[in-house]
Amino acid sequence: MAENNWYKIVNTFTPEQPANLDDVILRDRATRQFGKVLFPDMDLLPSTALWEREVEDHTYFGVRIVEPSKSPYTVARLLAAAAIERNVVPIILSRVDYCGLEQFGFRIERIPDEEAAARSAEAEVGKFWNFAIVIDGHDVARLS
C-alpha cells in the first residue's frame, strides 16, 4: 500500500472534538484515570528489529485474522496509524473468506483454516515479506 493510501484511510475521520462532559458535570469531583495500559510494566524493551532498517525501507509485519472483527474500521484505523507513524506495512493473514479489512485496501494473504497448513502457509508468507513480527488481529482490536 502506498503511503498516500494510509492518509486516505485516516482522512475519513472527522476533525470535530466532542465536549468533555466530565468537566461540566463532575466539576467539583475527582475523575478517574483515563487511558489504558498498552504495554506491560516489565524489564524487557520492545524489539528494535521493527525499526532497524533504512528510513526509505518499510518493515512488514503480519496480522493474523482467525475470525472477522466486529469493528474492522477500528482495526484499520489503528493499523493505518501505525503504518504512518512507524513506516511499517501490515500484511493481513486471513483464515476467513472476508475479514472486513479488504474494503480499506490492505494486502490480504489467504491462509488455510486447518492449523498445520496455516502454520506452514504463515511461515512461507512470512519469509516472502520478511516479517519482523506476526500479531493476532484480535489483540489489535482490543487496543481501541
Beta strands, then each sheet from edge to edge (+ up, - down):
strand 1: 59-65
strand 2: 88-94
strand 3: 107-110
strand 4: 134-136
sheet 1: 3+ 2+ 1+ 4+
end
